[in-house]
Amino acid sequence: MTPAGPLSRRSNPVPSLRIRALSAAPLRSGDYVLYWMVAARRTRASFALDRALEHAHALGQPLLVFEPLRAAYPWSSQRLTTFVKDGMRDNARRCARAGVAYYPWVEPEPGAGRGLLAALAARASVVVTDDQAGFFQPRMLEAAAKQLAVRLEAVDGVGLLPVRATEGAFARAVDFRRFLQKTLPSHLTAQPFPDPLARARGLPQLSALPPGVVERWGLPGIDEPLADASRLRGGSAAAAARLAEFLDHKLSRYEERKHPDLDAASGLSPYLHFGHVGVHQIWRALVAREGWTPDALAPRAAGQKQGFWGMSAQAEAFVDELVTWRELGHAFCAHRPDFDQYESLPSWAQATLEKHAGDPRPHLYSLEQLARAETHDPVWNAAQRELVQTGVMHNTLRMLWGKKILEWSPSPRAALATLIELNNTYALDGRDPSSYSGIFWCLGRYDRPWAPERAIFGRVRFMSSAATLKKLRMKRYLQRFGPAPGQPPGG
């Protein structure tokens, strides 16, 4: 099948491969269509929002967008809550302009939101939500399907390739890349609408929330945070600005992204994690910039890193990160419920790590010492300070950061627990399939055995701070995230 132009408007419904019915209940006669927004927290380029609008038009009913945020999900923090609330304010403005009812709700304390979804769903004809593997969302959706007496559909808008187009987890990026290149072209015809809310015109508007909802759970209130110029702002507007800045000023030098001082990475990872931007929106902007058409695809799909897409070398390198590596992680989480467990590592990695689990460690640091960046290694400390202070970490240093935790932990299993705890506590893009890919790559996932066999690491790839300092330009980075004046280098 030859794909249509990448910027053409889709006239067909949301692809059935992206829709998963979580309950057997049929559509019923209710007051509105409910979109339960939990992962794709945006109003642009969203298959789930497209699907909800399809139902609303077919039924001639209003659309109600419900975007909640729990108070006590694992690793919840004020940083994450503030980032999500930034996005809620963007969504509130856009829904108001489109005449679409929007109900954002931030749980004030654990358990306060119990029963709210059921109360909103009780008056709905159908409920549409986001389908995404990893973290707690799959369990949350399964629980909701058992409780709600209305049809519940989960819509996958995670990647250019529908997750259900894969039949299992892939052990190596090259294997997934080969599969992707053979399979993806036929799926590029189906793109979400760039501005789905424009299709809400003509729908009836919802005049009020169901009786009792406001009385019990209150009106939506998304307070503005205190001004903080140093904070990374969330939301679809900030994501769009970050995307434009990357395409305008950084894509042309994307090969420099490994150097912390040169600031050539996209910076889109936190926005992708919270769904403030989607891969289809990024893809659309990229191919428009490249002047790309599907005719440019290479006829031979052999898993090659360069030359398949028919784009510039910089764009192809970015697409490999955005599509190959990101969707590899999502497919792994979708097919492996143990994606966050030590036993999900390849057998060779488990064997070599266990063989060297008893090797003497040159340094051992507690979780608290690591969190405070209290090691002897100034490069590692700077990376940890960047994570704690900003919520992000330079991608190349993130690999070194993980490798050193393996070296400084009493066992590989202890290292994994520390990696997950630090990453998910401080990183804005933590708790994400791509984030777990990075963590487990440090222990051998998606990699191969390396020689020579080393103490502690065995055949798992080794990295050192000394080599990193020689390879990377990071003088300004170390100055920025070095110890405070009067503080010792390891403190």
Sequence and secondary structure as in RCSB ss.txt:
>XXXX:A:sequence
MTPAGPLSRRSNPVPSLRIRALSAAPLRSGDYVLYWMVAARRTRASFALDRALEHAHALGQPLLVFEPLRAAYPW
SSQRLTTFVKDGMRDNARRCARAGVAYYPWVEPEPGAGRGLLAALAARASVVVTDDQAGFFQPRMLEAAAKQLAV
RLEAVDGVGLLPVRATEGAFARAVDFRRFLQKTLPSHLTAQPFPDPLARARGLPQLSALPPGVVERWGLPGIDEP
LADASRLRGGSAAAAARLAEFLDHKLSRYEERKHPDLDAASGLSPYLHFGHVGVHQIWRALVAREGWTPDALAPR
AAGQKQGFWGMSAQAEAFVDELVTWRELGHAFCAHRPDFDQYESLPSWAQATLEKHAGDPRPHLYSLEQLARAET
HDPVWNAAQRELVQTGVMHNTLRMLWGKKILEWSPSPRAALATLIELNNTYALDGRDPSSYSGIFWCLGRYDRPW
APERAIFGRVRFMSSAATLKKLRMKRYLQRFGPAPGQPPGG
>XXXX:A:secstr
     TT    S S GGGEEE S       SEEEEE SS   SSS HHHHHHHHHHHHHT  EEEEEEE SSSTT
  HHHHHHHHHHHHHHHHHHHHHT EEEEEE SSTTTTTTHHHHHHTTEEEEEEE   STTHHHHHHHHHHH SS
 EEEE  SSSS GGG  S  SBHHHHHHHHHHHGGGGTT    SSGGGGGTTS    S  TTHHHHH        
   TTS   SHHHHHHHHHHIIIIIGGGGGGGG GGG  S   HHHHHTTSS HHHHHHHHHHHHT  GGGS S 
 S  SSSSS S HHHHHHHIIIIIIHHHHHHHHHH TTTTSGGGS HHHHHHHHHTTTS  S    HHHHHTT S
S HHHHHHHHHHHHHS   HHHHHHHHHHHHHTSSSHHHHHHHHHHHHHHH TTTTSHHHHHHHHHTTTTB    
SS BTTTBTS    HHHHHHHS  HHHHHHSS  TTS TT 
